[in-house]
């Protein structure tokens, strides 16, 4: 049984910068009173487009919660994809209409969050993606003493039973450099088509957020 809280998916790489630290600090300031007053675990989502800094910001935020004495679990949407990364990419190549929320088992994320918040269970079992092996296994997380749940991913703003929702307001054109640095996907014309489809969906979620994180001051939208 795993006791880990703040973790990365197997084979994933995070490039944490000052922007992510500042964003996480901004979120924590808003969360602090909620955490102090809460009886049950507090669930916060960190959403935005690919490369916007969701994973990095969520990891730093979870660390801040832990540092303040709140045991925190970090749930990453990418662990909940229906298919592992390479297989999912092939499904997209076969039919680009596969791109969207249907790629993710959002209902399972909600089930896991409900289990954690309700209490009474000693552990919760969740999927775990291994990028290198292109596989999805499982891990079991201990729930004793959990006070916060940080959930990050493109579509997490749509989740229910969330106490605080954060949206990082950077689109896929602004974040191209960040995506290349993280180097999870090859930069191709097809990927840009995928990101354009995601943009149409995800940009509509901004209005659901309790807090919107602006892009870095020196970052501009290079699109037409």
C-alpha positions as CSV (number, residue, x, y, z in Angstrom):
1,X,0.0,0.0,0.0
2,X,1.4,3.4,-1.0
3,X,1.8,6.1,1.6
4,X,2.8,8.7,-0.9
5,X,0.9,12.0,-1.3
6,X,2.7,14.5,-3.5
7,X,3.9,12.3,-6.5
8,X,4.5,12.3,-10.2
9,X,3.2,9.7,-12.6
10,X,5.8,7.1,-13.5
11,X,8.1,8.4,-16.2
12,X,6.6,11.9,-16.2
13,X,8.8,15.0,-15.9
14,X,8.0,18.3,-14.3
15,X,9.8,21.6,-15.0
16,X,9.0,23.8,-12.0
17,X,9.6,27.5,-12.4
18,X,8.9,30.7,-10.5
19,X,5.6,31.1,-12.4
20,X,4.4,27.9,-10.9
21,X,5.6,28.8,-7.4
22,X,3.8,32.2,-7.5
23,X,0.6,30.6,-8.9
24,X,0.6,28.0,-6.2
25,X,1.2,30.6,-3.5
26,X,-1.7,32.6,-4.9
27,X,-4.0,29.6,-4.7
28,X,-2.8,28.6,-1.2
29,X,-3.6,32.1,0.1
30,X,-7.2,31.6,-1.0
31,X,-7.3,28.0,0.4
32,X,-5.8,28.7,3.8
33,X,-9.0,29.7,5.6
34,X,-11.0,27.0,3.8
35,X,-8.6,24.4,5.1
36,X,-8.6,25.8,8.6
37,X,-12.4,25.7,8.8
38,X,-12.9,22.3,7.1
39,X,-14.2,19.2,8.9
40,X,-13.8,16.9,5.8
41,X,-10.9,16.9,3.3
42,X,-10.9,19.9,1.0
43,X,-10.8,19.2,-2.8
44,X,-9.3,21.7,-5.1
45,X,-8.9,21.4,-8.9
46,X,-6.2,23.0,-11.0
47,X,-7.2,23.1,-14.7
48,X,-6.1,24.6,-18.0
49,X,-4.8,23.8,-21.4
50,X,-1.8,21.5,-22.2
51,X,1.4,23.2,-21.1
52,X,-0.3,25.8,-19.0
53,X,1.5,24.6,-15.9
54,X,-1.3,22.5,-14.2
55,X,0.9,19.7,-13.1
56,X,3.7,21.9,-11.8
57,X,1.4,24.3,-10.0
58,X,-0.5,21.5,-8.5
59,X,2.7,19.8,-7.3
60,X,3.9,23.0,-5.6
61,X,0.5,23.6,-4.1
62,X,0.3,20.1,-2.6
63,X,3.8,20.7,-1.2
64,X,2.6,24.0,0.4
65,X,-0.4,22.2,2.0
66,X,1.9,19.5,3.4
67,X,4.3,22.1,4.7
68,X,1.4,23.8,6.6
69,X,0.5,20.5,8.2
70,X,-2.3,19.3,6.0
71,X,-1.8,15.8,4.6
72,X,-2.4,16.0,0.9
73,X,-3.2,13.7,-1.9
74,X,-2.4,14.7,-5.5
75,X,-4.6,13.2,-8.2
76,X,-3.6,13.6,-11.8
77,X,-6.1,13.4,-14.6
78,X,-3.6,11.7,-16.9
79,X,-3.7,8.6,-14.6
80,X,-7.4,8.3,-15.4
81,X,-7.2,8.1,-19.2
82,X,-9.1,5.2,-20.8
83,X,-6.0,4.2,-22.7
84,X,-2.3,4.5,-21.9
85,X,-0.5,7.4,-23.7
86,X,0.8,5.7,-26.8
87,X,-2.3,3.7,-27.3
88,X,-4.5,6.8,-26.8
89,X,-2.4,8.7,-29.4
90,X,-3.1,5.9,-31.9
91,X,-6.8,6.1,-31.1
92,X,-6.6,9.8,-31.9
93,X,-4.8,9.2,-35.2
94,X,-7.5,6.7,-36.2
95,X,-10.3,9.1,-35.3
96,X,-9.5,12.6,-34.2
97,X,-13.1,13.0,-32.8
98,X,-11.8,10.8,-29.9
99,X,-10.1,13.9,-28.5
100,X,-12.0,15.4,-25.6
101,X,-13.4,14.6,-22.2
102,X,-14.5,11.1,-23.4
103,X,-10.8,10.1,-23.3
104,X,-10.8,10.4,-19.5
105,X,-12.7,8.4,-16.8
106,X,-13.9,11.5,-15.1
107,X,-16.6,9.6,-13.2
108,X,-13.8,7.5,-11.6
109,X,-12.0,10.6,-10.4
110,X,-15.3,11.7,-8.9
111,X,-15.8,8.3,-7.2
112,X,-12.2,8.5,-5.7
113,X,-12.8,12.1,-4.5
114,X,-16.1,11.1,-2.9
115,X,-14.5,8.1,-1.1
116,X,-11.8,10.4,0.3
117,X,-14.1,13.2,1.4
118,X,-16.7,10.9,2.9
119,X,-14.3,9.3,5.2
120,X,-14.6,5.9,6.8
121,X,-12.3,4.1,4.4
122,X,-8.7,3.3,5.2
123,X,-7.5,3.5,1.5
124,X,-8.5,4.3,-2.0
125,X,-7.4,2.5,-5.2
126,X,-6.7,4.5,-8.3
127,X,-5.1,4.0,-11.7
128,X,-1.4,4.8,-12.3
129,X,0.0,5.5,-15.7
130,X,3.6,4.4,-16.6
131,X,4.7,6.6,-19.6
132,X,7.7,4.6,-20.4
133,X,5.9,1.2,-20.4
134,X,2.7,2.7,-22.0
135,X,0.7,0.9,-19.3
136,X,-1.9,1.6,-16.7
137,X,-1.6,-0.2,-13.4
138,X,-3.1,0.6,-9.9
139,X,-1.9,2.1,-6.7
140,X,-3.6,2.2,-3.3
141,X,-3.3,5.4,-1.3
142,X,-3.8,5.5,2.5
143,X,-6.4,8.0,3.6
144,X,-5.8,8.3,7.3
145,X,-5.3,12.0,8.2
146,X,-5.9,13.3,4.7
147,X,-6.9,17.0,4.8
148,X,-6.6,18.1,1.2
149,X,-7.0,16.7,-2.3
150,X,-5.3,18.5,-5.2
151,X,-6.7,17.3,-8.5
152,X,-5.0,18.5,-11.7
153,X,-5.9,18.1,-15.4
154,X,-7.4,19.7,-18.5
155,X,-11.1,18.8,-17.7
156,X,-11.1,18.9,-13.9
157,X,-13.0,22.1,-13.7
158,X,-16.1,20.1,-14.6
159,X,-15.8,17.8,-11.7
160,X,-18.5,17.8,-9.0
161,X,-18.1,17.9,-5.2
162,X,-15.1,20.3,-5.4
163,X,-14.5,23.0,-2.8
164,X,-12.3,25.3,-4.9
165,X,-11.7,25.4,-8.6
166,X,-8.6,27.0,-10.2
167,X,-8.1,27.8,-14.0
168,X,-4.7,28.7,-15.4
169,X,-5.5,31.1,-18.2
170,X,-2.8,30.2,-20.8
171,X,-3.7,28.8,-24.2
172,X,-1.8,26.2,-26.3
173,X,-0.2,28.9,-28.5
174,X,1.2,30.7,-25.5
175,X,2.6,27.6,-23.9
176,X,4.3,26.0,-26.9
177,X,7.8,26.6,-25.3
178,X,6.7,25.0,-22.0
179,X,5.3,22.0,-23.8
180,X,8.5,21.4,-25.7
181,X,10.5,21.7,-22.4
182,X,8.4,19.0,-20.8
183,X,8.8,17.0,-24.1
184,X,6.0,14.5,-23.4
185,X,4.6,14.7,-27.0
186,X,6.3,15.3,-30.3
187,X,5.7,18.7,-31.8
188,X,3.7,17.9,-35.0
189,X,0.9,19.4,-37.1
190,X,-1.4,16.7,-35.8
191,X,-0.6,17.6,-32.2
192,X,-1.5,21.2,-33.0
193,X,-4.9,20.0,-34.3
194,X,-5.4,18.1,-31.1
195,X,-4.6,21.1,-29.0
196,X,-6.9,23.3,-31.1
197,X,-9.8,20.9,-30.4
198,X,-8.9,20.8,-26.7
199,X,-8.8,24.6,-26.6
200,X,-12.4,24.9,-27.9
201,X,-13.6,22.7,-25.0
202,X,-11.3,23.8,-22.2
203,X,-11.6,27.6,-22.8
204,X,-15.3,27.3,-22.0
205,X,-14.6,26.0,-18.5
206,X,-12.9,29.2,-17.3
207,X,-16.2,30.7,-16.2
208,X,-16.6,27.7,-13.7
209,X,-13.5,28.6,-11.8
210,X,-13.3,30.3,-8.4
211,X,-9.8,31.6,-9.2
212,X,-8.2,32.4,-12.5
213,X,-4.4,32.5,-12.7
214,X,-3.2,35.0,-15.4
215,X,-0.3,34.2,-17.8
216,X,3.2,35.5,-17.1
217,X,3.5,39.2,-17.9
218,X,5.9,38.7,-20.8
219,X,3.8,35.9,-22.4
220,X,1.6,36.8,-25.4
221,X,-0.8,34.9,-27.6
222,X,1.0,34.3,-31.0
223,X,-2.2,33.2,-32.7
224,X,-4.1,35.1,-35.4
